[in-house]
Amino acid sequence: MNARRRAIAETNAFLSMAMRSDESMPRIPRRRVDRGGFAELLNRPNASGIIACWWAKALDRIRDH
C-alpha cells in the first residue's frame, strides 16, 4: 500500500474509532493555526507535553484495535 492510501486508511480507522468511543476526544479545529485554530490549546502551560500525550494515547488505541 502506498503512503497516501495508508495515511487515508489510518485516518479513517482513527476517526471511526473516535466516533464510537465513549471517551471525549479533542475537537479538530476547522481554522488554520495562524487563524487561531489551536490557539486555546497552544496557550496552555506545557502545551507541547499535552499534545504529545494526546497523540501517544490516540496512536496506542489504534494499535490495540
PDB file with one MODEL, atoms N, CA, C and O in Angstrom:
MODEL        1
ATOM      1  N   MET A   1       0.848  -1.171   0.000  1.00  0.00           N
ATOM      2  CA  MET A   1       0.000   0.000   0.000  1.00  0.00           C
ATOM      3  C   MET A   1       0.899   1.243   0.000  1.00  0.00           C
ATOM      4  O   MET A   1       1.855   1.327   0.772  1.00  0.00           O
ATOM      5  N   ASN A   2       0.588   2.182  -0.855  1.00  0.00           N
ATOM      6  CA  ASN A   2       1.420   3.389  -0.896  1.00  0.00           C
ATOM      7  C   ASN A   2       1.132   4.291   0.301  1.00  0.00           C
ATOM      8  O   ASN A   2       0.142   4.098   1.007  1.00  0.00           O
ATOM      9  N   ALA A   3       1.995   5.270   0.525  1.00  0.00           N
ATOM     10  CA  ALA A   3       1.918   6.127   1.707  1.00  0.00           C
ATOM     11  C   ALA A   3       0.599   6.899   1.768  1.00  0.00           C
ATOM     12  O   ALA A   3       0.028   7.066   2.845  1.00  0.00           O
ATOM     13  N   ARG A   4       0.122   7.363   0.634  1.00  0.00           N
ATOM     14  CA  ARG A   4      -1.127   8.133   0.611  1.00  0.00           C
ATOM     15  C   ARG A   4      -2.299   7.266   1.046  1.00  0.00           C
ATOM     16  O   ARG A   4      -3.090   7.670   1.898  1.00  0.00           O
ATOM     17  N   ARG A   5      -2.412   6.091   0.470  1.00  0.00           N
ATOM     18  CA  ARG A   5      -3.520   5.188   0.825  1.00  0.00           C
ATOM     19  C   ARG A   5      -3.428   4.740   2.284  1.00  0.00           C
ATOM     20  O   ARG A   5      -4.444   4.602   2.965  1.00  0.00           O
ATOM     21  N   ARG A   6      -2.211   4.517   2.752  1.00  0.00           N
ATOM     22  CA  ARG A   6      -2.028   4.117   4.151  1.00  0.00           C
ATOM     23  C   ARG A   6      -2.464   5.241   5.088  1.00  0.00           C
ATOM     24  O   ARG A   6      -3.145   4.988   6.081  1.00  0.00           O
ATOM     25  N   ALA A   7      -2.077   6.481   4.783  1.00  0.00           N
ATOM     26  CA  ALA A   7      -2.466   7.616   5.618  1.00  0.00           C
ATOM     27  C   ALA A   7      -3.985   7.767   5.655  1.00  0.00           C
ATOM     28  O   ALA A   7      -4.558   8.024   6.713  1.00  0.00           O
ATOM     29  N   ILE A   8      -4.627   7.611   4.524  1.00  0.00           N
ATOM     30  CA  ILE A   8      -6.089   7.700   4.461  1.00  0.00           C
ATOM     31  C   ILE A   8      -6.718   6.582   5.288  1.00  0.00           C
ATOM     32  O   ILE A   8      -7.661   6.824   6.042  1.00  0.00           O
ATOM     33  N   ALA A   9      -6.202   5.363   5.151  1.00  0.00           N
ATOM     34  CA  ALA A   9      -6.745   4.229   5.899  1.00  0.00           C
ATOM     35  C   ALA A   9      -6.561   4.411   7.405  1.00  0.00           C
ATOM     36  O   ALA A   9      -7.475   4.126   8.178  1.00  0.00           O
ATOM     37  N   GLU A  10      -5.386   4.883   7.824  1.00  0.00           N
ATOM     38  CA  GLU A  10      -5.135   5.093   9.250  1.00  0.00           C
ATOM     39  C   GLU A  10      -6.015   6.215   9.809  1.00  0.00           C
ATOM     40  O   GLU A  10      -6.534   6.103  10.920  1.00  0.00           O
ATOM     41  N   THR A  11      -6.181   7.289   9.046  1.00  0.00           N
ATOM     42  CA  THR A  11      -7.043   8.378   9.484  1.00  0.00           C
ATOM     43  C   THR A  11      -8.487   7.892   9.598  1.00  0.00           C
ATOM     44  O   THR A  11      -9.174   8.208  10.569  1.00  0.00           O
ATOM     45  N   ASN A  12      -8.940   7.137   8.622  1.00  0.00           N
ATOM     46  CA  ASN A  12     -10.297   6.591   8.648  1.00  0.00           C
ATOM     47  C   ASN A  12     -10.494   5.688   9.863  1.00  0.00           C
ATOM     48  O   ASN A  12     -11.517   5.774  10.543  1.00  0.00           O
ATOM     49  N   ALA A  13      -9.517   4.824  10.137  1.00  0.00           N
ATOM     50  CA  ALA A  13      -9.609   3.925  11.293  1.00  0.00           C
ATOM     51  C   ALA A  13      -9.676   4.716  12.590  1.00  0.00           C
ATOM     52  O   ALA A  13     -10.482   4.409  13.468  1.00  0.00           O
ATOM     53  N   PHE A  14      -8.836   5.726  12.710  1.00  0.00           N
ATOM     54  CA  PHE A  14      -8.831   6.538  13.926  1.00  0.00           C
ATOM     55  C   PHE A  14     -10.143   7.280  14.102  1.00  0.00           C
ATOM     56  O   PHE A  14     -10.729   7.252  15.184  1.00  0.00           O
ATOM     57  N   LEU A  15     -10.611   7.942  13.056  1.00  0.00           N
ATOM     58  CA  LEU A  15     -11.848   8.709  13.179  1.00  0.00           C
ATOM     59  C   LEU A  15     -13.042   7.803  13.469  1.00  0.00           C
ATOM     60  O   LEU A  15     -13.926   8.176  14.239  1.00  0.00           O
ATOM     61  N   SER A  16     -13.075   6.622  12.862  1.00  0.00           N
ATOM     62  CA  SER A  16     -14.156   5.677  13.135  1.00  0.00           C
ATOM     63  C   SER A  16     -14.131   5.241  14.594  1.00  0.00           C
ATOM     64  O   SER A  16     -15.174   5.183  15.246  1.00  0.00           O
ATOM     65  N   MET A  17     -12.943   4.934  15.108  1.00  0.00           N
ATOM     66  CA  MET A  17     -12.799   4.532  16.495  1.00  0.00           C
ATOM     67  C   MET A  17     -13.187   5.680  17.428  1.00  0.00           C
ATOM     68  O   MET A  17     -13.876   5.461  18.424  1.00  0.00           O
ATOM     69  N   ALA A  18     -12.756   6.881  17.119  1.00  0.00           N
ATOM     70  CA  ALA A  18     -13.061   8.042  17.953  1.00  0.00           C
ATOM     71  C   ALA A  18     -14.562   8.306  18.004  1.00  0.00           C
ATOM     72  O   ALA A  18     -15.088   8.690  19.050  1.00  0.00           O
ATOM     73  N   MET A  19     -15.253   8.106  16.890  1.00  0.00           N
ATOM     74  CA  MET A  19     -16.700   8.329  16.842  1.00  0.00           C
ATOM     75  C   MET A  19     -17.441   7.305  17.701  1.00  0.00           C
ATOM     76  O   MET A  19     -18.475   7.625  18.287  1.00  0.00           O
ATOM     77  N   ARG A  20     -16.927   6.085  17.781  1.00  0.00           N
ATOM     78  CA  ARG A  20     -17.575   5.031  18.573  1.00  0.00           C
ATOM     79  C   ARG A  20     -17.209   5.095  20.052  1.00  0.00           C
ATOM     80  O   ARG A  20     -17.893   4.500  20.885  1.00  0.00           O
ATOM     81  N   SER A  21     -16.154   5.800  20.380  1.00  0.00           N
ATOM     82  CA  SER A  21     -15.626   5.833  21.740  1.00  0.00           C
ATOM     83  C   SER A  21     -16.530   6.607  22.688  1.00  0.00           C
ATOM     84  O   SER A  21     -17.154   7.599  22.312  1.00  0.00           O
ATOM     85  N   ASP A  22     -16.585   6.122  23.939  1.00  0.00           N
ATOM     86  CA  ASP A  22     -17.310   6.850  24.974  1.00  0.00           C
ATOM     87  C   ASP A  22     -16.475   7.990  25.541  1.00  0.00           C
ATOM     88  O   ASP A  22     -17.009   8.905  26.169  1.00  0.00           O
ATOM     89  N   GLU A  23     -15.156   7.934  25.319  1.00  0.00           N
ATOM     90  CA  GLU A  23     -14.270   8.969  25.833  1.00  0.00           C
ATOM     91  C   GLU A  23     -14.370  10.225  24.975  1.00  0.00           C
ATOM     92  O   GLU A  23     -14.578  10.159  23.763  1.00  0.00           O
ATOM     93  N   SER A  24     -14.219  11.348  25.621  1.00  0.00           N
ATOM     94  CA  SER A  24     -14.232  12.614  24.911  1.00  0.00           C
ATOM     95  C   SER A  24     -12.910  12.801  24.169  1.00  0.00           C
ATOM     96  O   SER A  24     -11.840  12.654  24.759  1.00  0.00           O
ATOM     97  N   MET A  25     -12.981  13.113  22.926  1.00  0.00           N
ATOM     98  CA  MET A  25     -11.797  13.385  22.119  1.00  0.00           C
ATOM     99  C   MET A  25     -11.749  14.879  21.834  1.00  0.00           C
ATOM    100  O   MET A  25     -12.789  15.514  21.662  1.00  0.00           O
ATOM    101  N   PRO A  26     -10.550  15.439  21.784  1.00  0.00           N
ATOM    102  CA  PRO A  26     -10.461  16.863  21.429  1.00  0.00           C
ATOM    103  C   PRO A  26     -11.043  17.107  20.042  1.00  0.00           C
ATOM    104  O   PRO A  26     -10.905  16.282  19.140  1.00  0.00           O
ATOM    105  N   ARG A  27     -11.684  18.234  19.893  1.00  0.00           N
ATOM    106  CA  ARG A  27     -12.210  18.592  18.579  1.00  0.00           C
ATOM    107  C   ARG A  27     -11.063  18.940  17.646  1.00  0.00           C
ATOM    108  O   ARG A  27     -10.019  19.423  18.082  1.00  0.00           O
ATOM    109  N   ILE A  28     -11.262  18.694  16.383  1.00  0.00           N
ATOM    110  CA  ILE A  28     -10.287  19.067  15.369  1.00  0.00           C
ATOM    111  C   ILE A  28     -10.659  20.475  14.910  1.00  0.00           C
ATOM    112  O   ILE A  28     -11.731  20.674  14.339  1.00  0.00           O
ATOM    113  N   PRO A  29      -9.785  21.454  15.151  1.00  0.00           N
ATOM    114  CA  PRO A  29     -10.109  22.822  14.746  1.00  0.00           C
ATOM    115  C   PRO A  29     -10.344  22.927  13.238  1.00  0.00           C
ATOM    116  O   PRO A  29      -9.681  22.260  12.443  1.00  0.00           O
ATOM    117  N   ARG A  30     -11.287  23.765  12.870  1.00  0.00           N
ATOM    118  CA  ARG A  30     -11.570  23.975  11.456  1.00  0.00           C
ATOM    119  C   ARG A  30     -10.777  25.132  10.880  1.00  0.00           C
ATOM    120  O   ARG A  30     -10.743  25.331   9.665  1.00  0.00           O
ATOM    121  N   ARG A  31     -10.134  25.900  11.764  1.00  0.00           N
ATOM    122  CA  ARG A  31      -9.319  27.030  11.309  1.00  0.00           C
ATOM    123  C   ARG A  31      -7.846  26.665  11.347  1.00  0.00           C
ATOM    124  O   ARG A  31      -7.420  25.857  12.173  1.00  0.00           O
ATOM    125  N   ARG A  32      -7.077  27.255  10.462  1.00  0.00           N
ATOM    126  CA  ARG A  32      -5.636  27.052  10.462  1.00  0.00           C
ATOM    127  C   ARG A  32      -5.043  27.602  11.743  1.00  0.00           C
ATOM    128  O   ARG A  32      -5.630  28.480  12.376  1.00  0.00           O
ATOM    129  N   VAL A  33      -3.892  27.098  12.126  1.00  0.00           N
ATOM    130  CA  VAL A  33      -3.223  27.549  13.343  1.00  0.00           C
ATOM    131  C   VAL A  33      -3.011  29.054  13.320  1.00  0.00           C
ATOM    132  O   VAL A  33      -3.233  29.725  14.328  1.00  0.00           O
ATOM    133  N   ASP A  34      -2.585  29.592  12.182  1.00  0.00           N
ATOM    134  CA  ASP A  34      -2.316  31.034  12.115  1.00  0.00           C
ATOM    135  C   ASP A  34      -3.591  31.877  12.194  1.00  0.00           C
ATOM    136  O   ASP A  34      -3.522  33.104  12.269  1.00  0.00           O
ATOM    137  N   ARG A  35      -4.744  31.224  12.176  1.00  0.00           N
ATOM    138  CA  ARG A  35      -6.019  31.932  12.324  1.00  0.00           C
ATOM    139  C   ARG A  35      -6.722  31.533  13.624  1.00  0.00           C
ATOM    140  O   ARG A  35      -7.930  31.715  13.770  1.00  0.00           O
ATOM    141  N   GLY A  36      -5.953  30.991  14.555  1.00  0.00           N
ATOM    142  CA  GLY A  36      -6.486  30.680  15.876  1.00  0.00           C
ATOM    143  C   GLY A  36      -7.004  29.268  16.065  1.00  0.00           C
ATOM    144  O   GLY A  36      -7.624  28.975  17.087  1.00  0.00           O
ATOM    145  N   GLY A  37      -6.766  28.391  15.112  1.00  0.00           N
ATOM    146  CA  GLY A  37      -7.296  27.034  15.177  1.00  0.00           C
ATOM    147  C   GLY A  37      -6.906  26.245  16.413  1.00  0.00           C
ATOM    148  O   GLY A  37      -7.728  25.507  16.957  1.00  0.00           O
ATOM    149  N   PHE A  38      -5.682  26.383  16.862  1.00  0.00           N
ATOM    150  CA  PHE A  38      -5.233  25.671  18.051  1.00  0.00           C
ATOM    151  C   PHE A  38      -4.844  26.641  19.160  1.00  0.00           C
ATOM    152  O   PHE A  38      -4.173  26.241  20.112  1.00  0.00           O
ATOM    153  N   ALA A  39      -5.246  27.896  19.062  1.00  0.00           N
ATOM    154  CA  ALA A  39      -4.804  28.929  19.998  1.00  0.00           C
ATOM    155  C   ALA A  39      -5.099  28.575  21.449  1.00  0.00           C
ATOM    156  O   ALA A  39      -4.236  28.741  22.311  1.00  0.00           O
ATOM    157  N   GLU A  40      -6.297  28.092  21.730  1.00  0.00           N
ATOM    158  CA  GLU A  40      -6.667  27.788  23.112  1.00  0.00           C
ATOM    159  C   GLU A  40      -5.743  26.720  23.701  1.00  0.00           C
ATOM    160  O   GLU A  40      -5.274  26.861  24.831  1.00  0.00           O
ATOM    161  N   LEU A  41      -5.482  25.663  22.949  1.00  0.00           N
ATOM    162  CA  LEU A  41      -4.606  24.602  23.432  1.00  0.00           C
ATOM    163  C   LEU A  41      -3.162  25.075  23.525  1.00  0.00           C
ATOM    164  O   LEU A  41      -2.488  24.811  24.520  1.00  0.00           O
ATOM    165  N   LEU A  42      -2.686  25.765  22.512  1.00  0.00           N
ATOM    166  CA  LEU A  42      -1.288  26.185  22.490  1.00  0.00           C
ATOM    167  C   LEU A  42      -0.954  27.224  23.558  1.00  0.00           C
ATOM    168  O   LEU A  42       0.215  27.388  23.907  1.00  0.00           O
ATOM    169  N   ASN A  43      -1.946  27.921  24.078  1.00  0.00           N
ATOM    170  CA  ASN A  43      -1.709  28.915  25.118  1.00  0.00           C
ATOM    171  C   ASN A  43      -1.649  28.316  26.519  1.00  0.00           C
ATOM    172  O   ASN A  43      -1.342  29.025  27.477  1.00  0.00           O
ATOM    173  N   ARG A  44      -1.931  27.041  26.651  1.00  0.00           N
ATOM    174  CA  ARG A  44      -1.881  26.386  27.961  1.00  0.00           C
ATOM    175  C   ARG A  44      -0.436  26.113  28.363  1.00  0.00           C
ATOM    176  O   ARG A  44       0.428  25.912  27.509  1.00  0.00           O
ATOM    177  N   PRO A  45      -0.178  26.107  29.688  1.00  0.00           N
ATOM    178  CA  PRO A  45       1.159  25.709  30.138  1.00  0.00           C
ATOM    179  C   PRO A  45       1.428  24.270  29.700  1.00  0.00           C
ATOM    180  O   PRO A  45       0.525  23.434  29.727  1.00  0.00           O
ATOM    181  N   ASN A  46       2.648  23.984  29.303  1.00  0.00           N
ATOM    182  CA  ASN A  46       3.055  22.642  28.875  1.00  0.00           C
ATOM    183  C   ASN A  46       2.236  22.126  27.689  1.00  0.00           C
ATOM    184  O   ASN A  46       1.956  20.930  27.606  1.00  0.00           O
ATOM    185  N   ALA A  47       1.856  23.010  26.779  1.00  0.00           N
ATOM    186  CA  ALA A  47       1.044  22.618  25.629  1.00  0.00           C
ATOM    187  C   ALA A  47       1.699  21.512  24.818  1.00  0.00           C
ATOM    188  O   ALA A  47       1.015  20.578  24.398  1.00  0.00           O
ATOM    189  N   SER A  48       3.000  21.591  24.586  1.00  0.00           N
ATOM    190  CA  SER A  48       3.647  20.554  23.773  1.00  0.00           C
ATOM    191  C   SER A  48       3.577  19.202  24.461  1.00  0.00           C
ATOM    192  O   SER A  48       3.446  18.180  23.787  1.00  0.00           O
ATOM    193  N   GLY A  49       3.660  19.169  25.787  1.00  0.00           N
ATOM    194  CA  GLY A  49       3.531  17.912  26.517  1.00  0.00           C
ATOM    195  C   GLY A  49       2.126  17.343  26.436  1.00  0.00           C
ATOM    196  O   GLY A  49       1.942  16.135  26.287  1.00  0.00           O
ATOM    197  N   ILE A  50       1.135  18.219  26.535  1.00  0.00           N
ATOM    198  CA  ILE A  50      -0.262  17.803  26.418  1.00  0.00           C
ATOM    199  C   ILE A  50      -0.513  17.196  25.037  1.00  0.00           C
ATOM    200  O   ILE A  50      -1.140  16.144  24.916  1.00  0.00           O
ATOM    201  N   ILE A  51      -0.019  17.867  24.008  1.00  0.00           N
ATOM    202  CA  ILE A  51      -0.211  17.393  22.639  1.00  0.00           C
ATOM    203  C   ILE A  51       0.484  16.054  22.433  1.00  0.00           C
ATOM    204  O   ILE A  51      -0.095  15.141  21.844  1.00  0.00           O
ATOM    205  N   ALA A  52       1.710  15.928  22.908  1.00  0.00           N
ATOM    206  CA  ALA A  52       2.460  14.674  22.755  1.00  0.00           C
ATOM    207  C   ALA A  52       1.745  13.518  23.456  1.00  0.00           C
ATOM    208  O   ALA A  52       1.663  12.416  22.914  1.00  0.00           O
ATOM    209  N   CYS A  53       1.228  13.770  24.659  1.00  0.00           N
ATOM    210  CA  CYS A  53       0.498  12.717  25.381  1.00  0.00           C
ATOM    211  C   CYS A  53      -0.780  12.323  24.653  1.00  0.00           C
ATOM    212  O   CYS A  53      -1.112  11.140  24.574  1.00  0.00           O
ATOM    213  N   TRP A  54      -1.497  13.308  24.122  1.00  0.00           N
ATOM    214  CA  TRP A  54      -2.739  13.008  23.411  1.00  0.00           C
ATOM    215  C   TRP A  54      -2.461  12.121  22.198  1.00  0.00           C
ATOM    216  O   TRP A  54      -3.150  11.125  21.981  1.00  0.00           O
ATOM    217  N   TRP A  55      -1.442  12.491  21.404  1.00  0.00           N
ATOM    218  CA  TRP A  55      -1.127  11.691  20.220  1.00  0.00           C
ATOM    219  C   TRP A  55      -0.646  10.299  20.595  1.00  0.00           C
ATOM    220  O   TRP A  55      -0.996   9.326  19.928  1.00  0.00           O
ATOM    221  N   ALA A  56       0.150  10.188  21.648  1.00  0.00           N
ATOM    222  CA  ALA A  56       0.612   8.867  22.087  1.00  0.00           C
ATOM    223  C   ALA A  56      -0.577   7.993  22.468  1.00  0.00           C
ATOM    224  O   ALA A  56      -0.638   6.824  22.088  1.00  0.00           O
ATOM    225  N   LYS A  57      -1.523   8.558  23.220  1.00  0.00           N
ATOM    226  CA  LYS A  57      -2.714   7.814  23.620  1.00  0.00           C
ATOM    227  C   LYS A  57      -3.554   7.424  22.402  1.00  0.00           C
ATOM    228  O   LYS A  57      -4.008   6.286  22.287  1.00  0.00           O
ATOM    229  N   ALA A  58      -3.751   8.381  21.501  1.00  0.00           N
ATOM    230  CA  ALA A  58      -4.547   8.106  20.310  1.00  0.00           C
ATOM    231  C   ALA A  58      -3.925   7.001  19.465  1.00  0.00           C
ATOM    232  O   ALA A  58      -4.624   6.092  19.017  1.00  0.00           O
ATOM    233  N   LEU A  59      -2.629   7.076  19.247  1.00  0.00           N
ATOM    234  CA  LEU A  59      -1.965   6.071  18.414  1.00  0.00           C
ATOM    235  C   LEU A  59      -1.901   4.721  19.099  1.00  0.00           C
ATOM    236  O   LEU A  59      -1.988   3.694  18.426  1.00  0.00           O
ATOM    237  N   ASP A  60      -1.751   4.687  20.414  1.00  0.00           N
ATOM    238  CA  ASP A  60      -1.797   3.419  21.145  1.00  0.00           C
ATOM    239  C   ASP A  60      -3.156   2.758  21.015  1.00  0.00           C
ATOM    240  O   ASP A  60      -3.242   1.536  20.890  1.00  0.00           O
ATOM    241  N   ARG A  61      -4.224   3.553  21.044  1.00  0.00           N
ATOM    242  CA  ARG A  61      -5.571   2.997  20.914  1.00  0.00           C
ATOM    243  C   ARG A  61      -5.765   2.376  19.542  1.00  0.00           C
ATOM    244  O   ARG A  61      -6.433   1.349  19.423  1.00  0.00           O
ATOM    245  N   ILE A  62      -5.199   2.972  18.509  1.00  0.00           N
ATOM    246  CA  ILE A  62      -5.329   2.389  17.168  1.00  0.00           C
ATOM    247  C   ILE A  62      -4.595   1.069  17.108  1.00  0.00           C
ATOM    248  O   ILE A  62      -5.109   0.098  16.553  1.00  0.00           O
ATOM    249  N   ARG A  63      -3.395   1.017  17.675  1.00  0.00           N
ATOM    250  CA  ARG A  63      -2.603  -0.209  17.657  1.00  0.00           C
ATOM    251  C   ARG A  63      -3.302  -1.344  18.390  1.00  0.00           C
ATOM    252  O   ARG A  63      -3.136  -2.513  18.040  1.00  0.00           O
ATOM    253  N   ASP A  64      -4.091  -0.995  19.416  1.00  0.00           N
ATOM    254  CA  ASP A  64      -4.797  -2.005  20.214  1.00  0.00           C
ATOM    255  C   ASP A  64      -6.010  -2.572  19.513  1.00  0.00           C
ATOM    256  O   ASP A  64      -6.518  -3.614  19.927  1.00  0.00           O
ATOM    257  N   HIS A  65      -6.497  -1.923  18.462  1.00  0.00           N
ATOM    258  CA  HIS A  65      -7.721  -2.386  17.777  1.00  0.00           C
ATOM    259  C   HIS A  65      -7.393  -3.288  16.642  1.00  0.00           C
ATOM    260  O   HIS A  65      -8.294  -3.770  15.956  1.00  0.00           O
TER     261      HIS A  65
ENDMDL
END
